Amino acid sequence: MSKYAAIVEWLSEYKPSYGWIFFNYNPSEDETLSLNSISSSREEKRFIDGSKEVSLLFAIVLMKKYDTGTNDVNLDAMNENEQLMKWVEERNKAKDFPNLGDNVTVKEIECLESSPSVLVDNDENLAKYQTQFHIIFREV
């Protein structure tokens, strides 16, 4: 299983659960969740035993309705994104990581932003909430 497939499987434990987690595709539909690769993994350190510490960057994208007339819809969407960020932080503290393979030990998963970046599509009344994360792991 690829590292990204393992992250998708791990992310599927998030509640409220979405029927499907898209990979590198953000449909223009309300209530969709996507995992997007940002770049290839980056080697941070190499150790004398040949193992290496690697950082894998990714983004979680939540598509939600957007309303120009009221704040409730938009606040609910922001709240849901914050809950997702909190869920990842809690999994990190509990050391409940995705299984990235036999020769891989995950050190941490960290949110790289304090709030998501938000892009609005006024024609579709949708907002894209994107938050970047990275996983630091040691690979033998």
C-alpha positions as CSV (number, residue, x, y, z in Angstrom):
1,M,0.0,0.0,0.0
2,S,1.4,3.4,-0.9
3,K,1.9,6.0,1.8
4,Y,-0.9,8.2,0.4
5,A,-3.3,5.2,0.4
6,A,-2.4,4.6,4.1
7,I,-3.1,8.2,4.9
8,V,-6.5,8.0,3.1
9,E,-7.4,4.9,5.1
10,W,-6.4,6.6,8.3
11,L,-8.3,9.7,7.5
12,S,-11.4,7.7,6.8
13,E,-11.7,7.2,10.6
14,Y,-12.6,10.9,10.9
15,K,-16.2,11.4,12.0
16,P,-18.4,12.8,10.5
17,S,-17.4,10.3,7.9
18,Y,-17.5,11.2,4.2
19,G,-18.6,8.4,1.9
20,W,-15.4,8.8,-0.2
21,I,-12.1,10.6,0.2
22,F,-10.8,11.8,-3.1
23,F,-7.1,11.8,-3.9
24,N,-5.6,14.7,-5.9
25,Y,-9.1,15.7,-7.1
26,N,-11.4,18.3,-5.5
27,P,-15.0,17.9,-6.9
28,S,-17.1,21.0,-6.9
29,E,-19.6,19.5,-4.6
30,D,-20.7,20.2,-1.0
31,E,-19.6,17.8,1.7
32,T,-16.6,16.4,0.0
33,L,-13.2,15.6,1.4
34,S,-9.9,15.3,-0.5
35,L,-6.3,14.4,0.3
36,N,-3.9,16.2,-2.1
37,S,-0.2,15.5,-2.4
38,I,1.8,18.7,-2.4
39,S,5.2,17.5,-3.4
40,S,7.3,14.4,-3.1
41,S,8.7,13.5,0.2
42,R,11.8,15.4,1.4
43,E,14.7,13.8,3.2
44,E,15.4,15.8,6.4
45,K,18.2,13.8,7.9
46,R,20.3,10.7,7.0
47,F,21.6,8.5,9.9
48,I,24.8,6.5,10.1
49,D,22.8,3.2,10.0
50,G,21.4,4.1,6.6
51,S,18.0,5.1,7.8
52,K,16.6,8.5,7.0
53,E,14.1,11.0,8.5
54,V,11.6,12.1,5.8
55,S,8.9,14.8,5.7
56,L,5.8,14.1,3.5
57,L,3.7,17.1,2.8
58,F,0.0,16.9,2.0
59,A,-3.2,19.0,2.1
60,I,-6.7,18.1,3.3
61,V,-9.4,19.9,1.4
62,L,-12.9,20.2,2.6
63,M,-15.6,21.5,0.2
64,K,-18.6,23.1,1.8
65,K,-21.5,25.4,0.9
66,Y,-20.8,29.1,1.0
67,D,-23.4,31.8,1.7
68,T,-23.0,35.5,1.0
69,G,-26.2,36.4,3.0
70,T,-25.7,34.8,6.4
71,N,-22.8,33.9,8.6
72,D,-24.2,30.6,10.0
73,V,-23.4,28.4,7.0
74,N,-19.8,29.8,6.7
75,L,-19.2,29.6,10.5
76,D,-20.4,26.0,10.5
77,A,-18.0,25.2,7.6
78,M,-15.1,26.8,9.4
79,N,-16.0,24.9,12.6
80,E,-16.0,21.6,10.8
81,N,-12.5,22.3,9.3
82,E,-11.3,23.2,12.8
83,Q,-12.7,19.9,14.1
84,L,-10.8,18.1,11.4
85,M,-7.6,19.9,12.4
86,K,-8.2,19.1,16.1
87,W,-8.8,15.4,15.2
88,V,-5.4,15.2,13.5
89,E,-3.8,16.9,16.5
90,E,-5.4,14.4,18.9
91,R,-4.3,11.5,16.7
92,N,-0.8,12.9,16.8
93,K,-0.8,13.3,20.6
94,A,-2.2,9.7,21.0
95,K,0.5,8.5,18.5
96,D,-2.3,7.0,16.4
97,F,-0.6,7.2,13.1
98,P,-1.3,5.7,9.6
99,N,0.6,2.6,8.9
100,L,3.1,3.7,6.3
101,G,4.8,0.3,6.0
102,D,7.0,-2.3,7.7
103,N,10.2,-0.3,7.5
104,V,8.7,3.1,8.5
105,T,8.2,4.6,12.0
106,V,6.0,7.7,12.1
107,K,7.4,10.4,14.5
108,E,4.6,13.0,14.1
109,I,1.8,14.4,12.1
110,E,1.7,18.2,12.3
111,C,-0.7,20.8,11.0
112,L,1.3,23.5,9.3
113,E,-1.3,26.2,9.5
114,S,-3.4,27.7,12.4
115,S,-6.4,28.1,10.0
116,P,-7.2,26.9,6.6
117,S,-6.8,28.9,3.4
118,V,-10.3,29.5,1.9
119,L,-11.1,30.0,-1.8
120,V,-14.7,30.8,-2.8
121,D,-16.5,30.0,-5.9
122,N,-19.4,32.4,-6.0
123,D,-21.0,30.9,-9.1
124,E,-21.3,27.5,-7.3
125,N,-21.8,28.9,-3.8
126,L,-18.9,26.7,-2.6
127,A,-15.9,27.3,-0.4
128,K,-12.7,25.2,-0.5
129,Y,-11.0,25.0,2.9
130,Q,-7.4,23.7,2.5
131,T,-5.1,22.9,5.3
132,Q,-1.5,21.7,4.9
133,F,0.0,19.0,7.0
134,H,3.2,17.0,7.1
135,I,4.2,13.6,8.4
136,I,7.7,13.1,9.8
137,F,8.8,9.5,9.7
138,R,12.0,7.4,9.9
139,E,12.5,4.9,7.1
140,V,15.0,2.1,7.2
